[in-house]
Amino acid sequence: MTMLPTLLSGERDLPDTDATEAFGRELAAQLEDGAGGVIYLHGELGAGKTTLVRALLRALGVTGAIRSPTYTLMEPYELGSRRVLHMDLYRLEAADLEQLGLDDYPPAETLWLVEWPEKGGQHLPAADIELHLSVDGRGRRLSIRRP
């Protein structure tokens, strides 16, 4: 499935929260309307994963509260013809992933935004794109990879 153009790749400096949010909006603008796919977000605590996802979700049209799924593990969104599933697997054991009902959100039809994908082990579909965020001084460093 083609959900992102190839021009979105490489390394970027994100010197502050505004830059992280701007990248989230840019990413949202690159997504095909209604297309599914899987985006993995890697990075230590405080690296900016949730900040990026919140900006992306706002740019896609979420107007209400955007809760971090740290404790609920997943937050689904219906945005017209687009379905988005935001997951935070930090507190998850891989075996528990099967109990979340993810079959109701096929990645061919749903955009999956997965924080801490390494916690999902082999139970997650392969990523279409991986975002690696790291703390770099007061800002962040973003590496965009295509598996």
C-alpha positions in Angstrom: 0.0 0.0 0.0 1.3 3.4 -0.9 0.4 5.9 1.8 3.4 8.3 1.9 5.5 9.7 -1.0 9.2 8.9 -1.0 10.2 12.5 -0.5 9.4 12.1 3.2 12.6 10.5 4.4 16.0 11.2 5.9 17.0 13.1 9.0 15.7 16.3 10.5 16.4 18.6 13.5 13.3 19.5 15.5 14.7 22.3 17.7 11.5 22.8 19.7 7.9 21.7 20.2 6.7 24.0 17.4 9.0 22.2 14.9 7.8 18.8 16.1 4.2 19.9 15.7 5.0 21.3 12.3 6.4 18.0 11.2 3.2 16.2 12.4 1.2 18.6 10.2 3.5 18.0 7.3 3.1 14.3 7.7 -0.7 14.6 7.8 -0.6 16.5 4.6 1.4 13.7 2.9 -1.2 11.0 3.8 -3.5 9.8 1.0 -7.2 10.5 1.8 -8.7 7.5 3.6 -5.6 5.3 3.1 -4.5 3.0 5.8 -1.0 2.1 6.8 1.3 1.6 9.7 3.6 4.3 11.2 5.9 3.2 14.1 7.1 6.0 16.5 10.3 5.1 18.3 12.0 7.1 21.0 12.6 7.3 24.7 10.2 8.9 27.2 9.9 12.6 26.5 11.3 12.3 22.9 8.1 13.9 21.4 6.2 11.0 20.0 2.8 12.0 21.5 3.4 15.6 20.6 4.0 14.7 17.0 0.9 12.4 16.9 -1.3 15.0 18.5 -0.3 17.6 15.8 -0.9 15.0 13.1 -4.4 14.1 14.4 -5.3 17.8 14.7 -4.2 18.3 11.1 -6.4 15.3 10.0 -9.4 17.0 11.7 -9.7 15.8 15.3 -11.3 18.7 17.1 -12.0 17.2 20.5 -9.7 16.0 23.3 -6.8 13.9 22.1 -5.9 11.6 25.0 -2.6 9.8 25.3 -3.3 6.1 25.1 -0.7 5.4 27.7 -3.2 3.7 30.0 -6.0 2.8 27.5 -3.4 1.4 25.1 -5.4 2.6 22.1 -7.6 5.4 21.0 -9.6 5.1 17.8 -10.7 8.1 15.7 -13.3 8.3 12.9 -12.5 11.2 10.6 -15.0 11.1 7.7 -13.7 8.4 5.4 -10.5 8.0 7.4 -10.0 5.7 10.4 -7.1 6.3 12.7 -5.9 4.1 15.6 -3.4 5.7 18.0 -1.6 3.1 20.2 0.9 3.5 23.0 2.3 0.1 23.9 4.6 1.2 26.6 2.7 -0.6 29.4 1.8 -3.6 27.3 3.0 -7.2 27.3 3.1 -8.5 23.7 0.8 -11.4 24.5 -1.9 -8.9 25.6 -2.0 -7.3 22.2 -4.2 -10.1 20.9 -6.9 -9.0 23.4 -7.2 -5.4 22.1 -9.5 -6.3 19.1 -7.1 -5.0 16.5 -8.8 -7.2 13.9 -11.5 -4.5 13.9 -8.9 -2.0 12.5 -7.3 -3.6 9.5 -4.2 -1.6 8.6 -5.2 -1.6 4.9 -8.2 0.5 5.9 -7.0 2.2 9.1 -4.0 4.4 9.8 -2.1 2.9 12.7 0.1 5.3 14.7 2.1 3.0 17.1 4.2 4.4 19.9 6.6 1.8 21.5 6.1 -0.8 18.7 8.9 -2.9 20.0 6.6 -3.9 22.9 4.3 -5.5 20.3 6.8 -8.1 19.2 5.7 -10.1 16.2 2.1 -9.4 16.9 2.1 -6.1 14.9 2.0 -5.7 11.1 5.1 -4.4 9.5 5.6 -0.6 9.4 5.2 1.4 6.2 7.4 4.1 7.8 9.3 4.3 11.0 9.9 7.6 12.9 12.8 7.6 15.3 12.8 10.6 17.7 15.7 11.3 20.1 16.5 14.1 22.5 19.2 16.3 21.1 20.1 19.1 23.5 16.9 21.1 24.1 15.4 19.9 20.8 14.8 16.6 19.1 16.4 14.7 16.2 14.1 12.9 13.8 15.1 10.0 11.6 12.6 8.8 9.0 13.1 5.2 7.8 11.3 3.0 5.4 11.7 -0.7 6.3 
